[in-house]
Amino acid sequence: MPISRQKCRNCRDLQFPAIGQLPCPLRELVEASAAQGCRYCKLLIQVEDHFASAGDDENRSSAFFLRRVQGKEADYRVAHSGRFRRSIGQEDCVIQFFTPEGVYITGLPPAWPGIPQDVSRLDPQLLESPQTPEAYEFIRSCLRECDAKHPGCKPSSQEMPTRLLDVGHEDKGGGQIRLVESTSLPVGHTETYVALSYCWGKGKTLKLVANNMDAMKMGLPVSSLPKTLQDAVTVTRSLNQRYLWIDALCIIQDSRADWEVESSRMASVYRNAYVTVIAATAADVSEGFLSRHYPTTNTWYKEPSTRNGHRRCQCGKDVDETAALDEPDHSDAPLSTDPNTIAAKEFKEWATTVEEYSSRLLTVSLDKLPALSGLASVSQQRTNSQYIAGLWKDNLPLDILWQNLDDYDDASLTYAPEDYIAPSFSWASITAKVSFMDEVLLEDMIWQSVVEDASSTPEGKDPFGRVKDGWLQVRGYMPTATLHAVENSDGNFWYEVEFEDSPFDEEDANKFQLIPDTVLEEFDATDEHGNIERSVRRLRSPTTCTSPTTKIDHSLLFRTVFDTPVHLLFVAYRTQWNDSKGEFLFLVLGLSADKPGRYERLGIATCSFDFGVIGTDSEGYLAFLRSRAGEEKSIIIV
């Protein structure tokens, strides 16, 4: 391609200022540009198609938004656009480009103008395998540099986990490992350990149980482990470390008491590890991670956050495959010592962690809260806030404004779990990807409901583990509406709530889509006066359903809901453009199936419209909502 050609109008040949940003047109235009010979547009399409889930067109953006990462000549951030409900929790995809090895040695210009090779990097070559001696030496050199120059990155405590795997060293580890109790280590020892963060998935894995503990202390062959655990042993030995912590082999899996105690310590286990190995490329324990492939969104690795203090340099330095430590990024450093500011930052980070956590596969739904208990303990120390089944009391009502990100137009909407996990107002009560509403969207909201109190009851000794009960008391206006299951001519369907007998002709003011927590069904409920009332609840699977991958039959939506009354808790609203447009936010509730007079959450709904079209202003619509609701009510959601 001639160098003198004009820059592509769509992508600008990826040449724009390091602090700049570039909105690109629709994907179709980028594809057309690629077909006409723009190699940069072709690259964008290839990158997005590569990282999108196979067969999932929804993960491919309808438009691109490019940002040059500040201070990095070869890093670009590709933001995905799409429907509002999907984009709330969508993360940007950061792609790093490299020019071919040897460009500067031969004196040739960069293969990609505008994306020059950084000659300051120690070794610009991309290694063919993570198992090469060069790869391990690179990791060891980074750790040595961190040990020497970054005292703040070192574990704050010498506390060891209750149990560890003794893997030996690379030269004398052999084919055996054995389970050891940390209390058996010599007093005053200076040993450190490696922690593994990985996804169990659906594959079979060796587990520590009461009747095999003695055998594991005698020793077991490395070859008997699933591939991911074998790889962890290999890495541990190659880093000249002797001890390895793996949850499946260091927590007694058939002892609920041991699980409660050890899961509550998970945050400190990762925080005190010399280094944490994150097997992010393995969606299943049988896959392994020492191969040349890339992370996908199908992976759940327990406790992955850097807030746990595992070895990602806490001064903000990252490590990549081919370079030494990058320039410091102080975005994680606290900007204030004010307790309220620190708590607000912690609440935001907690929401981000929950979003990431819920998007990964957790094998047993009942373990949702226990798996986060260690991290919750750390957050509680930082915020001094009461923990309520995955939420924080001092961050209500924001913490209850989450939504299910699964699409029911592709049959990914799930049933409610058969087993009780959490109260309905908690994200943990469903087995699905969730996202919290963006605080930017809530900045101008005028709140119409008030959380009066909330609490949850732990099932065991761990205050951050499983719960057996929980409730939320909230006061606000609660108009009644009708829930419909709707299908259009294209075969798409959804749940819709409607204010019947409304004085407004505009549909947008009377009907709006419900984003449901699960599939819903009608039932006969008992209200606070003991009267039988037709209501709606989350539909439980006929058999125990603990997998977030369970698919539904589309026709369920029409067999289970037939124009049934529901209650809308009016949460907040905002106006825009000189009071010409309004946005209104509701929690959709049904009567509780188990506790008469109480309510359960069904989903979240928003409506947005121009006041001029319906012939009123914000005060007029507020008066309509309040008249539908009557007096403010204080209700309890369970």
KOLKE-554594 format. One line per 3 residues: their letters; for each residue y, z, x of C-alpha. Coordinates in Angstrom, 1 decimal, always signed. Each point is the difference from the previous one (the first is absolute). Example, Ala and Ser with C-alpha at 12.3 -4.5 7.8 and 13.67 -1.06 7.14 Angstrom:
! residues 2
as> -4.5 +7.8 +12.3; +3.4 -0.7 +1.4
//
This chain:
! residues 638
mpi> +0.0 +0.0 +0.0; +3.4 -1.0 +1.5; +1.9 +3.1 +1.2
srq> +3.3 -1.6 -1.2; -1.0 +0.0 -3.7; +2.2 +1.9 -2.4
kcr> -1.1 +3.5 -1.0; -2.1 +0.4 -3.1; +2.2 +0.9 -3.0
ncr> -2.7 +2.3 -1.4; -1.0 +2.1 +3.0; +2.8 -0.8 +2.6
dlq> -2.8 -0.4 +2.5; -0.2 +3.8 +0.0; +3.2 +0.1 +2.1
fpa> +2.5 +2.5 -1.3; +1.7 +3.1 +1.3; -2.2 +3.0 +1.0
igq> +1.7 +2.1 -2.6; +0.1 -2.8 -2.5; -1.9 -0.9 -3.1
lpc> -0.9 -3.3 -1.6; -1.0 -0.5 -3.7; -2.3 -3.0 -0.3
plr> -0.6 -2.1 -3.1; -3.1 +0.0 -2.2; -3.4 -0.4 +1.7
elv> -0.3 -3.5 -1.5; +3.1 -1.1 +2.0; -1.3 +1.6 +3.2
eas> -3.4 -1.8 -0.6; +1.9 -3.3 -0.5; +1.9 +0.5 +3.2
aaq> -3.2 +0.8 +1.9; -1.5 -3.2 -1.4; +3.0 -1.9 +1.3
gcr> -0.6 +1.2 +3.6; +1.8 +3.4 +0.3; -2.4 +2.0 +2.2
yck> +1.8 +3.2 -0.7; -0.4 -0.3 -3.8; -3.6 -0.9 +0.6
lli> -0.4 +3.1 +2.1; +1.5 +2.2 -2.8; -2.5 -1.5 -2.5
qve> -2.9 +0.5 +2.3; +1.0 +3.6 +0.8; +0.4 +1.0 -3.7
dhf> -3.3 -1.7 -1.0; -1.8 +1.7 +2.8; +1.1 +3.5 -0.8
asa> -0.2 -0.4 -3.8; -3.2 +1.2 -1.6; -2.5 -2.7 -0.5
gdd> +0.2 -1.5 -3.4; +3.0 +2.1 -1.1; +2.9 -2.3 -0.7
enr> +2.1 +3.0 -1.1; +0.1 +1.2 +3.6; +1.7 -3.3 +1.0
ssa> +3.8 +0.3 -0.4; +1.9 -2.4 -2.3; +2.8 +0.2 +2.6
ffl> +0.6 +1.1 +3.5; +2.5 +2.3 +1.5; +0.2 +0.1 +3.7
rrv> +1.6 +2.7 +2.2; +0.2 +0.0 +3.8; -1.1 +3.4 +1.2
qgk> +2.9 +1.6 +1.9; -0.4 -0.1 +3.7; -3.2 -2.0 +0.0
ead> +0.1 -3.7 +0.8; -3.5 -0.7 -1.1; -0.4 +2.2 -3.1
yrv> +0.8 -1.2 -3.5; -0.3 +1.7 -3.4; -1.3 -2.0 -2.9
ahs> +0.9 +1.7 -3.3; -1.8 -1.1 -3.1; +1.7 -0.5 -3.3
grf> -1.7 +0.0 -3.4; +0.0 +1.7 -3.3; +1.9 +3.3 -0.2
rrs> -3.0 +2.2 -0.6; -1.9 -1.4 +2.9; +3.0 +0.0 +2.4
igq> +0.7 +3.7 -0.4; -2.7 +1.1 +2.4; -0.3 -3.3 +2.0
edc> +0.3 +0.5 +3.7; +1.5 -2.5 +2.4; -2.3 -1.9 +2.3
viq> +1.1 +0.1 +3.6; -1.3 -2.8 +2.1; +0.3 -0.1 +3.8
fft> +0.0 -3.4 +1.7; -1.1 -0.8 +3.6; +0.5 -3.1 +2.1
peg> -3.0 -1.3 +1.9; -1.0 +1.7 +3.3; +1.4 -1.5 +3.1
vyi> +3.1 -1.7 -1.5; +2.4 +1.6 +2.5; -2.4 -0.5 +2.9
tgl> +0.0 -3.7 -0.5; +3.7 -0.1 -0.6; -0.3 -1.6 -3.4
ppa> +2.3 +1.0 -2.9; -1.2 +2.3 -2.7; -2.4 -1.6 -2.4
wpg> +1.9 +1.5 -2.9; +3.8 -0.3 +0.5; +1.6 +3.2 -1.3
ipq> -3.1 +2.0 +0.6; +0.0 +0.3 +3.7; -2.7 +1.8 +2.0
dvs> +1.3 +3.4 +1.2; -0.5 -0.2 +3.8; +0.6 +3.8 +0.3
rld> -3.4 +0.7 -1.6; -2.6 +1.2 +2.4; -2.7 -2.4 -1.1
pql> +0.9 -2.7 -2.6; -3.5 -1.2 -0.4; -1.7 +0.8 -3.2
les> -3.4 +1.5 +0.8; -3.0 -1.7 -1.4; -1.7 +3.2 -0.9
pqt> +0.9 +3.7 -0.3; -3.1 +0.9 +2.0; +1.1 -1.6 +3.3
pea> +0.6 +2.3 +2.9; +3.6 -1.2 +0.0; +0.4 +1.2 -3.6
yef> -1.3 +3.5 +0.7; +2.0 +0.3 +3.2; +3.1 -1.1 -2.0
irs> -0.6 +2.8 -2.5; -0.7 +2.5 +2.7; +3.2 -0.9 +1.8
clr> +2.1 +0.4 -3.2; -1.5 +3.4 -0.6; +0.6 +1.0 +3.7
ecd> +3.7 -1.1 -0.4; +0.3 +1.9 -3.3; -1.6 +3.2 +1.6
akh> +2.4 -0.2 +2.9; +3.3 -0.9 -1.8; -0.3 +1.1 -3.6
pgc> -0.7 +3.8 -0.2; +0.9 -0.1 -3.7; -3.0 -2.2 -0.7
kps> -2.6 +2.4 +1.2; -1.9 +2.1 -2.5; +1.9 +3.1 -0.9
sqe> -3.1 +2.1 -0.1; -3.3 +0.3 +1.9; -1.8 +0.8 -3.2
mpt> -3.2 -1.9 -0.3; -1.8 -1.1 -3.2; -2.9 +2.2 -1.1
rll> -2.6 -2.6 +1.1; +0.2 -2.9 +2.5; -2.3 -2.8 +1.3
dvg> -0.7 +0.3 +3.7; -0.3 -3.7 +1.0; +0.0 +0.7 +3.8
hed> +2.0 -2.3 +2.3; -0.3 -3.8 +0.4; -2.1 +0.3 +3.2
kgg> -2.4 +2.7 -1.2; +0.2 +0.0 -3.8; -3.2 -1.9 -0.4
gqi> -1.4 -0.9 -3.4; +0.3 +3.4 -1.5; +2.7 +2.1 -1.6
rlv> -0.2 +3.6 -1.4; +1.8 +2.2 -2.4; +1.7 +3.1 +1.5
est> +1.8 +3.0 -1.4; +3.5 +0.3 +1.6; -0.6 +3.8 +0.3
slp> -2.7 -0.8 +2.5; +2.5 -1.5 +2.4; +1.0 +2.2 +3.0
vgh> +2.9 +2.4 -0.5; +3.2 -1.5 +1.5; -1.4 -3.6 +0.0
tet> +2.4 -2.9 +0.3; -2.1 -2.5 -1.9; +1.6 -2.5 -2.4
yva> -1.5 -2.2 -2.7; +0.3 -3.3 -1.7; +0.2 -0.3 -3.8
lsy> -1.2 -3.0 -2.0; +1.8 -1.2 -3.1; -2.0 -2.6 -1.9
cwg> -1.3 -1.2 -3.4; -3.4 +1.1 -1.2; -0.2 -2.9 -2.4
kgk> -3.2 -0.7 -1.8; -2.2 -0.2 +3.0; -2.6 +2.7 +0.7
tlk> +1.0 +2.4 +2.7; -1.7 +2.9 +1.8; +1.4 +3.3 -1.3
lva> -0.1 +3.6 +1.1; -1.9 +2.0 -2.6; -1.4 +3.5 +0.1
nnm> -3.6 -1.1 +0.7; +0.8 -2.3 +3.0; +2.5 +2.1 +1.8
dam> -2.5 +1.5 +2.5; -1.3 -3.5 +0.8; +3.5 -1.3 +0.6
kmg> +0.6 +2.9 +2.3; -3.0 -1.0 +2.0; +1.2 -3.6 +0.2
lpv> -0.1 -3.3 -1.8; +0.0 -3.6 +1.3; +3.3 -1.9 -0.1
ssl> -2.0 -3.0 -1.4; -0.7 +2.0 -3.1; +3.7 +0.0 -0.9
pkt> +1.7 -2.6 -2.1; +1.9 -2.6 +2.0; +3.5 +1.5 -0.5
lqd> -1.2 +3.4 +1.3; -1.8 -1.6 +2.9; +3.3 -1.8 +0.9
avt> +1.8 +3.4 -0.2; -2.5 +1.5 +2.5; +0.6 -3.0 +2.3
vtr> +3.8 +0.4 -0.1; -0.2 +3.7 +0.6; -2.2 -0.4 +3.1
sln> +2.2 -2.8 +1.3; +3.1 +2.2 -0.3; -1.8 +2.6 +2.2
qry> -0.2 +2.5 -2.9; -3.0 +2.1 -0.8; +0.5 +1.2 -3.5
lwi> +0.3 -2.0 -3.3; +0.8 +1.1 -3.5; -1.4 -2.0 -3.0
dal> +0.2 +1.5 -3.4; -3.4 -1.2 -1.2; -1.7 +1.6 +3.0
cii> +2.2 +3.1 +0.5; +0.4 +1.2 -3.6; -3.1 +1.2 -1.9
qds> -0.1 -2.6 -2.8; -2.2 +1.9 -2.4; +1.9 +3.2 +0.3
rad> +2.9 +0.2 -2.3; +1.3 +3.2 +1.6; +0.0 -1.7 +3.5
wev> +1.6 -3.1 -1.4; +2.8 +2.0 -1.6; +0.7 +1.9 +3.2
ess> -0.2 -3.0 +2.4; +1.9 -2.4 -2.2; +2.9 +2.4 -0.2
rma> +0.1 -0.1 +3.8; +0.0 -3.8 +0.3; +3.7 -0.3 +0.8
svy> -0.4 +2.4 +3.0; -3.1 -1.8 +1.1; +1.9 -3.2 +0.4
rna> +3.2 +1.7 +1.2; -1.8 +1.8 +2.8; -2.2 -3.0 +1.1
yvt> +0.7 -1.5 +3.5; +0.0 -3.4 -1.8; -1.0 -1.2 -3.4
via> -2.0 -3.3 -0.2; +0.9 -1.8 -3.3; -2.8 -2.5 -0.9
ata> +2.4 -2.0 -2.2; -1.9 -3.2 +0.3; -3.2 +1.4 -1.5
adv> -0.1 +0.1 -3.8; -3.5 +1.5 +0.2; -1.7 +2.5 +2.4
seg> -2.6 -2.6 +0.9; +2.5 -2.7 +1.2; +1.3 +1.5 +3.2
fls> +3.5 -0.6 +1.4; -0.5 -1.3 +3.6; +0.3 -3.6 -1.0
rhy> +2.8 -2.5 -0.2; +1.2 +0.2 -3.6; +2.9 +1.4 -1.9
ptt> +0.6 +2.9 -2.4; -0.2 -0.8 -3.7; +1.3 +1.9 -3.0
ntw> -3.6 +0.8 -0.9; -0.2 +2.8 +2.6; +0.4 +3.7 -0.6
yke> +0.2 +2.1 +3.1; +0.4 +3.7 -0.7; +3.2 +1.8 +0.9
pst> +1.6 -3.0 +1.8; +3.6 +1.1 +0.0; +1.8 +0.7 +3.2
rng> +1.3 +3.1 -1.7; -3.3 +1.6 +0.9; +1.1 -0.2 +3.6
hrr> -2.9 -2.2 +1.3; +0.7 -1.9 +3.2; +2.6 -2.4 -1.0
cqc> +2.8 +1.0 +2.3; +2.2 +2.4 -2.0; +3.0 -1.2 +1.9
gkd> -0.4 -3.2 -2.0; -1.8 -2.2 +2.5; -2.7 -2.4 -1.2
vde> -2.7 -1.7 +1.9; -1.2 -3.5 -0.5; -2.9 -2.0 +1.4
taa> +1.8 -1.7 +2.8; +3.0 +2.1 +1.0; +1.1 +3.4 +1.3
lde> +1.9 +2.3 -2.2; +2.9 -1.6 -1.9; +3.5 +1.3 -0.2
pdh> +0.4 +3.3 -1.9; +0.4 -0.1 -3.7; +1.6 +3.2 -1.2
sda> -0.4 -0.8 -3.7; -2.5 +2.9 -0.3; +2.3 +2.6 +1.6
pls> +1.6 +2.4 -2.5; +3.6 -0.8 -0.6; +0.9 +3.4 -1.3
tdp> -1.0 +3.6 +0.1; +1.0 +0.6 -3.5; -3.0 +1.2 -2.0
nti> +0.8 -2.2 -3.0; +0.3 -3.1 +2.2; -3.3 +0.7 +1.8
aak> -1.8 +0.6 -3.3; +1.4 -3.2 -1.5; -1.3 -2.0 +3.0
efk> -3.3 +1.8 -0.2; -0.4 -0.9 -3.7; +0.8 -3.6 +0.7
ewa> -2.7 -0.1 +2.8; -2.4 +1.7 -2.3; +0.5 -2.7 -2.7
ttv> -0.6 -2.7 +2.7; -3.2 +1.7 +1.1; -1.3 +0.2 -3.6
eey> +0.8 -3.7 -0.5; -1.9 -0.9 +3.1; -2.8 +2.4 -0.8
ssr> -0.5 -1.2 -3.5; -0.2 -3.7 +1.1; -3.0 +0.7 +2.1
llt> -3.6 +0.6 -1.1; -1.0 +3.6 -0.3; -3.7 +0.3 -0.6
vsl> +0.0 +3.1 -2.3; +3.0 +0.4 -2.3; -0.5 +3.8 -0.1
dkl> +0.9 +0.1 +3.7; +3.5 -1.5 -0.6; +1.9 +3.3 +0.2
pal> -2.3 +1.7 +2.6; +0.4 -3.0 +2.4; +3.8 +0.5 -0.1
sgl> -0.1 +3.8 +0.1; +0.7 +0.4 +3.7; +3.0 -2.3 -0.2
asv> +1.2 +1.8 -3.2; -0.2 +3.3 +1.9; +2.3 -1.4 +2.7
sqq> +2.4 -1.4 -2.6; +0.1 +3.3 -1.8; +1.0 +1.8 +3.1
rtn> +2.9 -2.5 +0.5; +1.2 +0.1 -3.6; -0.9 +3.4 -1.2
sqy> -0.7 -1.7 -3.3; -2.8 +0.9 -2.5; -2.9 -2.5 +0.2
iag> -1.2 -1.3 -3.4; -3.1 -2.2 +0.1; +1.5 -2.6 +2.4
lwk> +3.6 +0.5 -1.0; +2.8 +2.3 +1.1; +1.8 +2.2 -2.5
dnl> +3.4 -0.4 +1.7; -0.3 -3.8 -0.2; -0.5 -0.2 -3.7
pld> +0.6 -2.1 -2.0; -0.1 -2.6 +2.7; -3.6 +0.8 +0.9
ilw> -1.2 -0.8 -3.5; +1.6 -3.5 +0.0; -2.9 -1.8 +1.5
qnl> -1.8 -3.1 -1.4; -3.3 -1.7 +0.2; +0.2 -3.1 +2.1
ddy> -3.2 -1.5 -1.1; +0.4 -3.1 -2.2; -1.9 -0.2 -3.2
dda> +0.5 -3.7 -0.2; -2.6 -0.4 +2.8; -2.3 +2.7 -1.5
slt> +0.7 +2.5 +2.8; +1.3 +2.7 -2.4; -2.5 +2.9 +0.1
yap> -1.4 +2.6 -2.3; +1.0 +3.6 +0.2; -2.3 +2.0 +2.3
edy> -2.8 +1.8 -1.9; +0.5 +3.1 +2.1; +3.2 +2.1 -0.1
iap> +2.1 -0.6 +3.2; +3.5 +0.9 -0.9; +2.4 +0.4 -3.0
sfs> +1.1 -3.3 -1.5; +3.5 +0.2 +1.4; -1.3 -0.1 +3.6
was> -0.8 -3.3 +1.8; -3.3 +1.6 +1.0; -1.2 -0.1 -3.6
ita> -0.9 -3.7 +0.2; -2.0 -2.2 +2.5; +2.5 -2.7 +0.7
kvs> +2.8 -1.1 +2.3; +3.2 +1.8 -0.9; +3.7 -0.4 +0.9
fmd> +2.9 +2.4 -0.5; +3.2 -1.4 -1.4; +2.5 -0.9 +2.8
evl> +2.7 +2.6 +0.3; +2.5 -2.9 +0.3; -0.9 -1.0 -3.6
led> +0.5 +3.6 -1.1; +3.3 +0.6 +1.8; +2.2 -0.8 -3.0
miw> -2.3 +1.4 -2.7; +1.3 +2.5 -2.5; -2.8 +2.4 -0.6
qsv> -1.0 +0.7 -3.6; -2.9 +2.4 +0.5; -0.3 +3.3 +2.0
ved> -3.1 +1.4 +1.6; -0.1 +3.6 -1.0; -3.1 +1.2 +1.8
ass> -3.3 -1.2 +1.5; -3.2 +1.4 +1.6; -3.6 -0.8 +0.9
tpe> -3.0 +2.2 +0.6; -2.1 -0.6 +3.1; -3.8 -0.2 -0.6
gkd> -0.9 +1.7 +3.2; +1.6 +1.9 +2.9; +2.0 -2.9 +1.3
pfg> +3.4 +0.0 -1.8; +0.4 -3.7 +1.0; -3.5 -1.1 -1.0
rvk> -1.6 -0.8 -3.3; +1.5 +1.3 -3.2; -1.5 +1.0 -3.3
dgw> +3.2 +0.1 -2.1; +3.6 -0.9 +0.0; +3.0 -0.3 -2.3
lqv> +3.6 -1.2 +0.0; +2.6 +1.3 -2.5; +2.9 -2.4 -0.6
rgy> +2.8 -0.2 -2.5; +1.5 -3.2 -1.4; +0.3 -2.5 -2.8
mpt> -3.4 -1.4 -1.0; +0.2 -2.9 -2.5; -3.2 -1.4 -1.5
atl> -1.0 -3.6 +0.4; -3.0 -2.2 -0.7; -2.4 -1.2 +2.7
hav> -1.4 -3.5 -0.3; -2.4 -2.1 +2.0; +1.5 -3.4 +0.4
ens> -1.4 -3.4 +1.1; +2.0 -3.2 +0.4; -1.1 -3.6 -0.2
dgn> -0.8 -0.1 +3.7; -2.6 +2.7 -0.4; +2.1 +2.6 +1.8
fwy> +0.2 +3.4 -1.6; +1.7 +3.4 +0.3; +0.9 +3.2 -1.8
eve> +3.3 +0.0 -1.8; +1.9 +2.8 -1.7; +2.3 -0.8 -2.9
fed> +2.7 +1.8 -2.0; -0.9 -1.1 -3.5; +2.8 -0.2 -2.7
spf> +2.6 -0.2 +2.7; +3.6 -1.0 -1.0; +0.1 -2.4 +3.0
dee> -1.1 -3.6 -0.2; -0.4 -0.5 +3.7; -3.7 +0.4 +1.0
dan> +0.8 +1.4 +3.4; +1.6 +3.0 -1.6; -3.0 +0.7 -2.2
kfq> -3.0 -1.1 +1.9; -0.9 +0.6 +3.7; -3.0 -0.2 +2.2
lip> -2.0 +3.1 +0.8; -1.4 +0.3 +3.5; -3.1 +2.0 -0.9
dtv> -1.7 +2.6 +2.2; -3.5 -1.2 -1.1; -1.6 -1.8 -2.9
lee> +0.9 +1.7 -3.2; -1.7 +0.9 -3.3; +0.8 +1.4 -3.4
fda> -1.4 +3.4 -1.2; +0.6 +2.7 -2.5; +2.1 +2.8 +1.6
tde> +1.3 +3.4 -1.2; +3.7 +0.6 +0.1; +1.9 +3.2 +0.6
hgn> -0.2 +0.9 -3.7; -3.8 -0.5 -0.2; +0.3 -3.3 -1.8
ier> -2.3 -3.0 +0.9; +2.1 -2.9 +1.3; -1.0 -3.4 +1.3
svr> +0.9 -0.2 +3.7; -0.8 -1.8 +3.3; -1.7 +1.3 +3.2
rlr> -1.3 -1.4 +3.2; -3.4 -1.6 -0.4; -2.8 +1.5 +2.0
spt> -2.9 -2.1 +1.1; -3.3 +0.4 -2.0; -1.5 +1.1 +3.4
tct> +1.5 +1.9 +2.8; +2.7 -2.2 +1.5; +1.3 +1.2 +3.4
spt> +0.6 -3.4 +1.6; +3.4 -1.6 +0.0; -1.6 -3.4 +0.2
tki> -1.7 +0.2 -3.5; +1.1 -3.0 -2.0; +0.7 -0.1 -3.7
dhs> -0.9 -2.4 -2.8; +3.3 -1.6 -1.2; -1.1 +0.4 -3.6
llf> +0.1 +3.8 +0.4; +3.7 +0.0 -0.5; -0.4 -1.5 -3.5
rtv> -3.0 +2.1 -1.1; +1.5 +3.3 +0.9; +3.7 -0.1 -1.1
fdt> +1.2 -1.1 -3.5; +3.7 +0.6 -0.5; -0.1 +3.7 +0.7
pvh> +2.9 +2.5 +0.2; +1.0 +1.3 +3.4; +2.8 +2.2 +1.3
llf> +2.6 -1.1 +2.4; +1.6 +2.7 +2.2; +3.5 -1.4 +0.7
vay> +0.4 +0.7 +3.7; +3.2 -1.7 +1.1; +2.2 -3.0 -0.3
rtq> +2.8 -1.8 +1.8; +2.6 -2.6 -0.9; +1.3 -2.9 +2.1
wnd> +2.8 -2.5 +0.1; +2.6 +2.0 -1.9; -2.5 +1.4 -2.5
skg> -1.1 -3.5 -1.0; -3.6 +0.4 +1.0; -2.4 +3.0 -0.4
efl> -3.3 +1.0 +1.5; -2.1 +2.8 -1.6; -3.0 +1.8 +1.4
flv> -2.7 +1.8 -2.0; -3.3 +1.8 +0.6; -2.5 -1.0 -2.6
lgl> -2.0 +2.9 -1.4; -2.9 +0.6 -2.4; -1.4 +3.2 -1.4
sad> -2.5 +1.8 +2.2; -3.6 -0.5 -0.9; -1.0 +3.5 +1.2
kpg> +3.0 +2.2 -0.6; +1.6 -0.1 -3.5; +3.7 -0.3 +0.0
rye> +0.2 -1.1 +3.6; +0.7 -3.5 +1.3; -1.6 -2.3 +2.6
rlg> +1.7 -2.8 +2.0; -1.0 -3.6 -0.9; +2.3 -2.0 +2.2
iat> +3.7 -0.8 +0.7; +2.3 -2.5 -1.7; +3.4 -1.4 +0.6
csf> +2.3 -2.3 -2.0; +3.1 -1.9 +1.1; +2.4 -2.1 -2.1
dfg> +3.6 -1.0 -0.6; +1.8 +2.2 -2.5; +2.1 -2.9 -1.2
vig> -3.1 -1.8 -1.3; -1.0 +2.9 -2.2; +3.5 +0.7 -1.2
tds> +0.5 +3.5 +1.4; +0.8 +1.9 +3.2; -1.9 +2.7 +2.0
egy> +1.2 +2.8 -2.3; -1.2 -2.0 -3.0; -3.5 -0.5 +1.4
laf> -0.2 +3.6 +1.2; +0.9 +1.1 -3.6; -2.9 -2.2 -1.2
lrs> -2.5 +1.6 +2.3; +1.1 +3.5 -0.8; -0.1 -0.7 -3.7
rag> -3.6 -1.3 +0.4; -0.9 +3.2 +1.9; +1.8 +2.6 -2.0
eek> +0.7 +3.2 +1.9; -0.8 +0.5 +3.6; -3.5 +1.4 +0.5
sii> -1.6 +2.1 +2.6; -3.5 -1.3 +0.5; -2.9 +0.6 +2.4
iv> -1.8 -2.8 +1.8; -3.5 +0.7 +1.3
//
